[in-house]
Amino acid sequence: MYTQLGLNDTKDRGDNNGDVGNLLPEVALGTDLQAVDVTAGLRHTAAIMNDGTVRGWGYNEKGQLGVGTTAHVGDGAEEMGDFMAVTELGDVSPVTISAGGWHTCVIVDGDLIKCWGYNQWGELGLGDQEDRGDEPDEMGDNLDFVDIGSNARVLALALGDWHSCALLDEGDVKCFGKNYAGQLGLDDTENRGDDPGEMGDDLDTVNLNGKKATAIAAGEEHTCAILEGGDLICWGLGSSGQLGQGNAMNVGDGEGNDVSSLDPIDLGTGRTAIEVTAGGNHTCALLDNYDVKCWGENDYGELGQEDTFSRGLAPNQMGDNLEAISLPTGWTLHSLSAGYYHTCALVSEVGSVDSVVCWGANFNGQIGLGISETEHIGDEEGEMGENLQMANLGGEFVAEPGDEWYEKQWFYIACGCAGAVLLCCLCVLCRQAHGDTSGRGPVKTHAVAKPRTGETPADGRSPVPGYKKSPLPGSEETPNGSAGSGPNSLAAATVATAPPATVPAATAAVGAKTRTKASPPPYNAPKSGKPGKAGRSGGMIGPKPSSTPAAFGVEAGGGGLRVGNGRRGMYLDMVSSWV
């Protein structure tokens, strides 16, 4: 319906078999331009190019493309490719980029932040409510840096619908913007960043009870953090159980629990989190044993439990009582990303390259199987486990060889939620590599704060060349109350490659739904909580060169999120998207 796919029209992609695989068009980025970082918001997409510029396409009503107008980009001829305007940042270079609902932020060299787009709630962190990027002379050197505090270095960003969070180098978290449900984690409901005197050293850090955060994720109105040791906590809106506390109460709004008093989410006996992603009203975590567990709202199967019963509203729905997502035998899951009503994961089969699998709502083809828009995945029996299918990414790609540390470069898929009717898209960065048949094992990712160039990661892994920081995406509400994307951040690990193989093509249809609904999980009546809205999503990273098309990370929208990385000198030959 909108223009965020960058295909010179407003047609949805992925809702029939003629839209996927090799029939899925490439996004025209411009002559000799390749995307090295991409992020998707509610109705817009933005990317850092290999020439160091930022360019965006899609909906632009609030200036979220940062080109000094409100004209949309990508819905007509002569708007994409060499016709795309550059988002001017001034005398700085972008390192990672992240999209919120209607706003966009970059971490630039020097570990500083610049944000533009919608600013009704102070989500740009500029001490006012004026949008940026929708009029001339607002970008470039005229766009102020976000004051996050004295000597603060920003490692990662997590952008929700109307709030933004920064993970700092000391493990602190600072959030600003809308705070209706306590999503800023400051134990009140006062917005921050919309008035003078609220940013910088005046902006309090989230009280993590003396612990340090290693990763963050933002939904529409909830926020999550992985702490040292792998504990996971979430705060903000809790109406659907998305906070995983076994009730429907908000956390951090001054009326319910304080963030500092939170018990870690019960992920099961002995289990810890290495990645988190926040969807519309649901949350998912990648665990230390590489299982995935999801909780919160489940209207369309976004929890992957083959039913539509929510989890997380009662204590006996979490921990060992919460089943992990069932994947086909031989699949390894490397990372995940939640959209508003769907969830995606980066997976590989034994002996194959990485690809993407999604479950949940398929209103606009966001599952990527080319099946009917009314055919959701994961909401009925027989759709997960051995019956789960990889998205059809196609295979006619041409790639350039990477540099000497090519095997350690990161690739990913970014997905944002689009449109007033929950139109969601998936934007894929993929490549066909040259000649690695080493057969080294599956890729792993770890949720740790990213090291600077030459630094050693916290878990003792080898330094990553050119590696800097990491951000994420998000999204915002639409006139009819639907939402977009959110984000999450994690850190990367060195990656091994797998032997080339063919990504299985998705079939055109899924078997008829004749199953009987299962009984709901145990439920205890929740305490009454403050009513609220939804949440947003997450993203992922993961790579792997191959002689066949491969996805190297995933980020889902409709509440999306993304994990960023400082990828320099990478050659990405194709950006595909579907919605």
Number of C-alpha atoms within 10 A of each C-alpha: 17 22 25 36 33 29 27 19 16 17 14 22 25 29 25 18 21 14 21 27 22 14 14 19 18 17 19 21 22 13 8 11 19 21 23 26 30 31 37 45 44 41 36 35 31 27 24 25 22 19 13 16 17 25 23 30 28 28 26 27 16 21 26 36 34 31 26 20 17 18 16 21 29 27 22 14 11 12 18 22 17 14 13 18 19 14 21 21 23 12 9 15 16 23 26 31 32 36 43 42 36 31 36 34 29 26 29 21 15 12 19 19 25 22 31 30 27 27 27 16 22 27 35 32 31 30 22 18 18 17 22 28 29 24 15 11 14 20 22 17 13 12 18 17 17 18 20 25 15 8 9 17 19 25 30 36 38 36 44 45 37 31 36 37 27 27 30 23 20 14 19 20 26 23 31 31 29 27 27 18 29 29 35 33 31 28 24 19 19 16 22 29 30 23 15 12 13 21 23 19 14 13 18 20 18 18 19 20 10 9 15 20 27 31 37 35 42 48 48 38 31 38 36 28 28 28 23 16 13 21 19 27 24 31 31 33 33 33 25 28 26 37 31 31 25 26 25 25 28 32 31 30 26 16 16 16 15 20 23 18 12 17 12 16 19 23 25 16 8 10 16 22 28 26 36 37 41 45 44 39 33 36 36 27 26 27 19 15 11 18 18 26 24 32 30 29 28 26 17 24 26 36 33 30 30 26 24 21 20 26 29 31 29 21 18 16 24 23 18 14 14 19 19 20 17 18 20 13 10 11 16 20 25 27 35 34 40 47 46 40 35 36 37 31 28 29 26 25 19 16 16 23 27 36 27 28 23 29 30 29 29 28 22 27 29 39 34 31 28 26 25 18 16 12 21 23 27 27 25 21 18 16 23 21 18 13 14 19 24 24 25 27 26 20 19 13 17 15 16 13 15 16 13 7 12 17 17 21 28 26 30 30 35 36 43 45 41 39 26 19 16 25 26 39 38 32 27 27 25 30 29 24 24 16 12 16 14 11 14 13 13 24 25 18 22 22 26 23 27 30 22 17 14 13 16 14 18 12 11 7 12 13 17 22 17 18 21 26 32 32 37 45 49 50 43 35 22 18 9 10 12 21 39 45 47 55 52 42 41 36 26 29 24 18 20 17 22 25 20 25 18 16 23 15 16 21 14 15 13 17 9 7 11 9 10 9 13 13 8 11 15 13 16 13 10 16 12 11 16 16 13 15 19 27 40 46 51 48 44 36 33 30 32 31 32 23 21 24 27 32 29 29 32 36 43 46 48 44 48 54 50 46 42 38 30 25 23 20 15 21 23 24 19 23 21 22 28 28 30
